[in-house]
Amino acid sequence: MVDVKLLGLWYSPFSHRVEWALKIKGVEYEYIEDDLHNKSSLLLESNPIHKKVPVLIHNGKPICESMVIVEYIDETFEGPSILPKDPYDRAIARFWAKFLDDKMAPVGKSFFLKGEEQEKAKEEAYEILKILDNELKDKKLFVGDKFGFADIAANFMGIWVGVFEEASGVVLVTSEKFPNLCAWRDEYINCSENKEYLPPRNELLAHFQARFQAAPK
């Protein structure tokens, strides 16, 4: 029996990346919800450098960082491939995954900051969103014709941004400004092969509505 554990947070897009990969591969795993305000000894032992989720523990060995974990899952377990087979396409998928990890901070900050800081973050976010929208021109997905590595990396754009917009009242992504990105998001949400991997949107919305309501005005 394969011993696979996932330390995560149910509302985290980073944890969800790993869950999505495990489900694509059909890997049975034990999910362990952690508490960022009272981190478990297992989390601290498994990820002593960053002390954050997600962490995959496979046969007692921990692997950290969500997209590193996704690639490990793809290489380790049988099942549909997550990274493209073609070396060039794999390189492109890794490029966009890294871009998304490196550049998404201003998008998230646009919802949580206030005043001038928020406006600055929104300006930076719009530049990033323009790049993504341009990349998706005449394309249904980031790489190839099926959901894969880069689309998993972009899950924050697929689900969480829309939830944040509704919970906060701050709207960033519209079909007028970013038609290609919105078309990709619609494909992400409505594709039948993807729906079973998505977290419950109503639960995410309720969680972040409470977060925004509790935040200092």
Contacts in CASP RR format, 6 or more apart in sequence:
PFRMAT RR
TARGET T0000
AUTHOR 0000-0000-0000
METHOD contacts of the structure
MODEL  1
MVDVKLLGLWYSPFSHRVEWALKIKGVEYEYIEDDLHNKSSLLLESNPIH
KKVPVLIHNGKPICESMVIVEYIDETFEGPSILPKDPYDRAIARFWAKFL
DDKMAPVGKSFFLKGEEQEKAKEEAYEILKILDNELKDKKLFVGDKFGFA
DIAANFMGIWVGVFEEASGVVLVTSEKFPNLCAWRDEYINCSENKEYLPP
RNELLAHFQARFQAAPK
2 27 0 8 1.000
2 28 0 8 1.000
2 58 0 8 1.000
2 59 0 8 1.000
3 57 0 8 1.000
3 58 0 8 1.000
3 59 0 8 1.000
3 60 0 8 1.000
4 22 0 8 1.000
4 27 0 8 1.000
4 28 0 8 1.000
4 29 0 8 1.000
4 30 0 8 1.000
4 56 0 8 1.000
4 57 0 8 1.000
4 58 0 8 1.000
5 29 0 8 1.000
5 30 0 8 1.000
5 31 0 8 1.000
5 32 0 8 1.000
5 56 0 8 1.000
5 57 0 8 1.000
6 15 0 8 1.000
6 18 0 8 1.000
6 19 0 8 1.000
6 22 0 8 1.000
6 29 0 8 1.000
6 30 0 8 1.000
6 31 0 8 1.000
6 32 0 8 1.000
6 54 0 8 1.000
6 55 0 8 1.000
6 56 0 8 1.000
6 57 0 8 1.000
7 32 0 8 1.000
7 34 0 8 1.000
7 40 0 8 1.000
7 42 0 8 1.000
7 43 0 8 1.000
7 46 0 8 1.000
7 47 0 8 1.000
7 53 0 8 1.000
7 54 0 8 1.000
7 55 0 8 1.000
7 56 0 8 1.000
7 57 0 8 1.000
8 15 0 8 1.000
8 18 0 8 1.000
8 31 0 8 1.000
8 32 0 8 1.000
8 33 0 8 1.000
8 34 0 8 1.000
8 53 0 8 1.000
8 54 0 8 1.000
8 55 0 8 1.000
9 15 0 8 1.000
9 33 0 8 1.000
9 34 0 8 1.000
9 36 0 8 1.000
9 53 0 8 1.000
9 54 0 8 1.000
10 33 0 8 1.000
10 199 0 8 1.000
10 203 0 8 1.000
11 199 0 8 1.000
11 203 0 8 1.000
11 204 0 8 1.000
11 207 0 8 1.000
11 208 0 8 1.000
12 53 0 8 1.000
12 54 0 8 1.000
13 155 0 8 1.000
13 156 0 8 1.000
13 159 0 8 1.000
13 160 0 8 1.000
14 53 0 8 1.000
14 54 0 8 1.000
14 66 0 8 1.000
15 53 0 8 1.000
15 54 0 8 1.000
15 66 0 8 1.000
16 155 0 8 1.000
16 159 0 8 1.000
16 199 0 8 1.000
17 54 0 8 1.000
17 66 0 8 1.000
17 67 0 8 1.000
17 69 0 8 1.000
17 70 0 8 1.000
17 152 0 8 1.000
17 153 0 8 1.000
17 155 0 8 1.000
18 54 0 8 1.000
18 56 0 8 1.000
18 66 0 8 1.000
18 69 0 8 1.000
18 70 0 8 1.000
18 73 0 8 1.000
19 31 0 8 1.000
19 197 0 8 1.000
20 152 0 8 1.000
20 155 0 8 1.000
20 197 0 8 1.000
21 69 0 8 1.000
21 70 0 8 1.000
21 73 0 8 1.000
21 74 0 8 1.000
21 82 0 8 1.000
21 152 0 8 1.000
22 29 0 8 1.000
22 73 0 8 1.000
23 196 0 8 1.000
23 197 0 8 1.000
24 79 0 8 1.000
24 80 0 8 1.000
24 82 0 8 1.000
24 197 0 8 1.000
25 73 0 8 1.000
25 74 0 8 1.000
25 77 0 8 1.000
25 78 0 8 1.000
25 79 0 8 1.000
25 80 0 8 1.000
25 82 0 8 1.000
26 77 0 8 1.000
26 79 0 8 1.000
27 73 0 8 1.000
27 77 0 8 1.000
32 40 0 8 1.000
32 42 0 8 1.000
34 40 0 8 1.000
34 43 0 8 1.000
34 53 0 8 1.000
36 52 0 8 1.000
36 53 0 8 1.000
39 51 0 8 1.000
43 51 0 8 1.000
43 52 0 8 1.000
43 53 0 8 1.000
43 55 0 8 1.000
44 51 0 8 1.000
46 55 0 8 1.000
46 57 0 8 1.000
46 62 0 8 1.000
46 64 0 8 1.000
47 53 0 8 1.000
47 55 0 8 1.000
47 62 0 8 1.000
47 64 0 8 1.000
49 64 0 8 1.000
50 64 0 8 1.000
50 65 0 8 1.000
54 64 0 8 1.000
54 66 0 8 1.000
54 69 0 8 1.000
55 62 0 8 1.000
55 63 0 8 1.000
55 64 0 8 1.000
55 69 0 8 1.000
56 62 0 8 1.000
56 63 0 8 1.000
56 69 0 8 1.000
56 72 0 8 1.000
56 73 0 8 1.000
57 63 0 8 1.000
58 72 0 8 1.000
58 76 0 8 1.000
63 69 0 8 1.000
63 72 0 8 1.000
67 97 0 8 1.000
67 98 0 8 1.000
67 101 0 8 1.000
67 149 0 8 1.000
67 152 0 8 1.000
67 153 0 8 1.000
70 82 0 8 1.000
70 149 0 8 1.000
70 152 0 8 1.000
70 153 0 8 1.000
71 82 0 8 1.000
71 83 0 8 1.000
71 149 0 8 1.000
73 82 0 8 1.000
74 81 0 8 1.000
74 82 0 8 1.000
74 83 0 8 1.000
74 149 0 8 1.000
82 148 0 8 1.000
82 149 0 8 1.000
82 152 0 8 1.000
83 90 0 8 1.000
83 93 0 8 1.000
83 94 0 8 1.000
83 148 0 8 1.000
83 149 0 8 1.000
84 90 0 8 1.000
84 92 0 8 1.000
84 93 0 8 1.000
84 143 0 8 1.000
84 144 0 8 1.000
84 148 0 8 1.000
84 149 0 8 1.000
89 143 0 8 1.000
89 144 0 8 1.000
90 149 0 8 1.000
92 142 0 8 1.000
92 143 0 8 1.000
92 150 0 8 1.000
93 142 0 8 1.000
93 143 0 8 1.000
93 148 0 8 1.000
93 149 0 8 1.000
93 150 0 8 1.000
94 149 0 8 1.000
96 135 0 8 1.000
96 142 0 8 1.000
96 143 0 8 1.000
96 150 0 8 1.000
96 153 0 8 1.000
96 154 0 8 1.000
97 149 0 8 1.000
97 150 0 8 1.000
97 152 0 8 1.000
97 153 0 8 1.000
99 131 0 8 1.000
100 150 0 8 1.000
100 153 0 8 1.000
100 154 0 8 1.000
100 156 0 8 1.000
100 157 0 8 1.000
101 153 0 8 1.000
103 128 0 8 1.000
103 131 0 8 1.000
104 128 0 8 1.000
104 156 0 8 1.000
104 157 0 8 1.000
106 121 0 8 1.000
106 122 0 8 1.000
106 124 0 8 1.000
106 125 0 8 1.000
106 128 0 8 1.000
107 125 0 8 1.000
107 128 0 8 1.000
107 129 0 8 1.000
107 156 0 8 1.000
107 157 0 8 1.000
107 161 0 8 1.000
107 172 0 8 1.000
108 121 0 8 1.000
108 125 0 8 1.000
108 161 0 8 1.000
108 164 0 8 1.000
109 117 0 8 1.000
109 118 0 8 1.000
109 121 0 8 1.000
109 125 0 8 1.000
110 118 0 8 1.000
110 121 0 8 1.000
110 122 0 8 1.000
110 125 0 8 1.000
110 170 0 8 1.000
110 172 0 8 1.000
111 164 0 8 1.000
111 165 0 8 1.000
111 167 0 8 1.000
111 168 0 8 1.000
111 170 0 8 1.000
111 212 0 8 1.000
112 168 0 8 1.000
112 215 0 8 1.000
113 121 0 8 1.000
118 170 0 8 1.000
122 170 0 8 1.000
122 172 0 8 1.000
125 172 0 8 1.000
126 172 0 8 1.000
126 177 0 8 1.000
129 172 0 8 1.000
129 173 0 8 1.000
129 177 0 8 1.000
129 178 0 8 1.000
129 181 0 8 1.000
130 178 0 8 1.000
132 154 0 8 1.000
132 157 0 8 1.000
132 178 0 8 1.000
132 181 0 8 1.000
133 177 0 8 1.000
133 178 0 8 1.000
133 179 0 8 1.000
133 180 0 8 1.000
133 181 0 8 1.000
134 180 0 8 1.000
135 142 0 8 1.000
135 180 0 8 1.000
136 142 0 8 1.000
136 180 0 8 1.000
136 181 0 8 1.000
136 183 0 8 1.000
136 184 0 8 1.000
137 180 0 8 1.000
139 180 0 8 1.000
139 184 0 8 1.000
140 183 0 8 1.000
140 184 0 8 1.000
140 187 0 8 1.000
141 147 0 8 1.000
141 148 0 8 1.000
141 150 0 8 1.000
141 151 0 8 1.000
141 184 0 8 1.000
141 187 0 8 1.000
142 148 0 8 1.000
142 150 0 8 1.000
142 151 0 8 1.000
142 154 0 8 1.000
142 184 0 8 1.000
143 149 0 8 1.000
143 150 0 8 1.000
146 193 0 8 1.000
147 188 0 8 1.000
147 191 0 8 1.000
147 193 0 8 1.000
147 194 0 8 1.000
151 188 0 8 1.000
154 184 0 8 1.000
154 188 0 8 1.000
155 188 0 8 1.000
157 173 0 8 1.000
157 181 0 8 1.000
157 184 0 8 1.000
157 185 0 8 1.000
158 184 0 8 1.000
158 185 0 8 1.000
158 188 0 8 1.000
158 189 0 8 1.000
159 188 0 8 1.000
159 189 0 8 1.000
159 198 0 8 1.000
159 199 0 8 1.000
159 201 0 8 1.000
159 204 0 8 1.000
160 204 0 8 1.000
161 172 0 8 1.000
161 173 0 8 1.000
162 173 0 8 1.000
163 201 0 8 1.000
163 204 0 8 1.000
163 205 0 8 1.000
163 208 0 8 1.000
164 170 0 8 1.000
164 208 0 8 1.000
165 171 0 8 1.000
165 172 0 8 1.000
165 173 0 8 1.000
166 205 0 8 1.000
166 209 0 8 1.000
167 205 0 8 1.000
167 208 0 8 1.000
167 209 0 8 1.000
167 211 0 8 1.000
167 212 0 8 1.000
168 208 0 8 1.000
168 212 0 8 1.000
173 181 0 8 1.000
173 182 0 8 1.000
173 185 0 8 1.000
174 182 0 8 1.000
175 182 0 8 1.000
188 194 0 8 1.000
189 195 0 8 1.000
189 198 0 8 1.000
END
